[in-house]
Amino acid sequence: MSHKESTHTSASTNKKRRHVDEYSETMRKEPPARRIISSYLPKPKRLTIDIQAEDEQIILLLRQHVVTQVKWVAIVVVMIMLPILFSVSEIFSFLPSRFQFASLLGWYLLTTGFALESYLKWFYRVYIVTDERIIDVDFISMIYKDISTTKIDKIEDITSLTSGFFSSIFDYGTIIIQTAATKQELCFENVPKTSKVTALLNEMILEEELEKFEGRVK
């Protein structure tokens, strides 16, 4: 088959794929997300990823619930306040002023670096559901990230785990996805609205089976 024929066939096939609102009661009730800085983004507008295939649509993007980030935020606040406490108590008043200034500058640079690294790990560690697959992006550093993917039709089982007082109050938990792919398990850690995410995945599995039964996709 020539390249031109292959492109035509692919385009024809993609035209038969329905929009998520047509088969998902969960997404039908969700307005498209417009803010990028959020832990729950349904049907995000103007958002693309570098491994996204042509005509592949992002249905849901998840990050860890903001409540789970309180620990590092609290550490940053303490690191900011420490020099002020030391200044009031005059513990290091015997040191030369230049040394005090250099130490203070170094401390706040360290604090800024820690805060920036913690934020970037939260922002770029994402779990993505598209109309074709599940994508787990584990952000390690600015130059390295681990990406795991699996097709929707490879999903074999979905388990939602919610434990603890804060998880129940703020509605977040962990979703474990068993697959028939090379990596047999994908884990969405501490994501919000686990019941909605699980419902969406089940709806997508049913839609995938229906597509194959009706011959709408190959």
N, C-alpha and C positions, 0 to 999 in steps of 0.2 A: 504494500500500500504506500502511495506517495505521501510526502509530508503534507501537501495540500488536502488530500483526502482524509488524513488522520486528524488534521485540525478541524475540518468540517464535521467529522463524526463526533469529536469531543464537544464541539460547540452545540451540536444537536442534542447530545446526551444531557449536557448541563442545563439546557432550556427546560428539560422535563423535571428537573429537581424543584420541588416546591419550596416556597419561603417558609421559614420556621413558624410564622404566625398561623399558617394554614393547618398545621398538624399538632402544634404544641399549645395546649391550654395555658401552660406555665408562662411561656414567653409572650403569648398574646396579651396578657394582662400587664406586661412590663413595658414601660416607655423606654425608648432608646436612650442609653447613657450618653451624656454630653461632657461630663467631667472625666478627665483622665486619672486624676488622683482620687481613687476610690478603691475599695476592696471588692466591690460587686458592680460589674459593668455589663448589663444585658444589652445586646444588639448595639455595641458601641459604634458611633458614627466617626468616619474619617480615621479609623484606626487600622493599621496594617502591620504585619510582622515580616521579617526577612525570609522566613521559610514558607510563607503563604503561597499556595498554588494559585494559578489563574482561575478566577471565578469562584474560588473558595471563600466562603463568607464566615466571619467571626460571629458566633452567636452569643458567647458569654466569655468574659475575662474575669478571673478571680485572683485576688491576693489574700494573704493572711489577714484575718480580722484585725482592725486597728487596735483593739483592746489588747491583743497579744504583743503589741509593740511597746506597751507601757514600761516594761522593764528597762529597755535601753534608753528610753526618754528620761526616766527617773535617774539613771546613771549620769546622763548628760547634765541634768539639772544640778546634781550633787557636785559634779566636776566643775561646773561654772561657779557654784557657791563657795567651794573650798578656799580659793585664794582670798575671797572677801572675809571669810572667817579667820583665816590666818593673819590677814592685815589688821583686823580689829583686835585680835589677841596679841599682836606684836611679837609672835614667836620668833620670826626671822628678822627682827628689827636690827640685830647685830650685824647682819650681812651688808656688804656694800650695796649702794643703790643700783649700780649698774648690774650687779649679779642678780638682785631682786627682779629688775626689769626683764633681764634675759630669761630668768626662770619662769616668770609670769607669761612672757610671750611664748615660750616653748610649751608651757602647760595648756594654754588656750589653743595653740596649733594642734596639739595632741587631742584636745577635746573636740575641736572642729573636725579633725580627721576621723575620729571615732563616730561622731554623729553622722557625717556624710556617708561613711561606709555602711553604717546600720540602715540608714534611709534607703540607699541604693539597693541593698540586698532585699529590703521589703518591696521596693517599687518594681524592680526587675525580675524578682522571683514570682512568676505568674503561672497560672493554670488556665489553659484556653480550650474552649469547646467550639469547634467549627462545625459546619454542616457535613464534614467528611471524617473528622478525626478528633482525638484528644491530644493535647500538647502540654507537656510538663517542662517548664523552663526553670532549671535550678541555677540561679546566678551565683557564681563563685567569686568572680572578680571582674574588673573592667575588661580583661583580656581573655577570660575563660568562663564558659557557661556550659552546663550539661543539659541537653535537650532530649527528651524521650517522647515518642509519639506512638499512637496506635489508631487504627481505623475503627470506626464505630461498630462495624460488623464483627470485629474481633473481641468485643467486650463479652465476657461470659457471666460476670457477677458484679454487683455493686453493693458495697456495705457502707452504711453511714454510722459513725461513732460520735456520740456526744456524751461527755462525762465532766462532772464538776459543776460547781455553783455558777461560776462566771460563764461557762459554756451555755448553760441553760438560760441564764438571764439575757445574755447578749446574742444568743442564737448563732453559735458557730460550732464547728466540729471538724472531724476528719472523714474524708470519703476515700475508701479503698476500692480500686477498680481492678478486678481480675480479668486478664486478657489471654488470648491464645497467641499473642505475638511473642517476639523474641524476649522482650522484657515482660514478664508475666504479671507484674503488679505495678500500677501507678497509684500514687498517694497524693491526695489534695489535703494538705495539712492546715488545720485551723481556719478553714474558709467559712464565710458567712452563709446563712440561709441554706443549710445542708439539705433540708427537705425539698426545697425548690430545685436545687441542683440535681438531686437524685431523681426527682420526678421528670426533669428535662431529659436526663440521660436515658431513662426508660422510654420516654416518648420517642426519642431519636432512634433507639434500637428497634422499636415497632415500625417506625417510618422506613428504616433501612430494609427491614424484612418485607414490608409492603412494596417498596420500590423494586425489589428483586422479583417478587411474585408477579407484579404487573409489567415487568420488563421495562421500567422507565429509566433504569441505569444499568450499565454493564459492569 
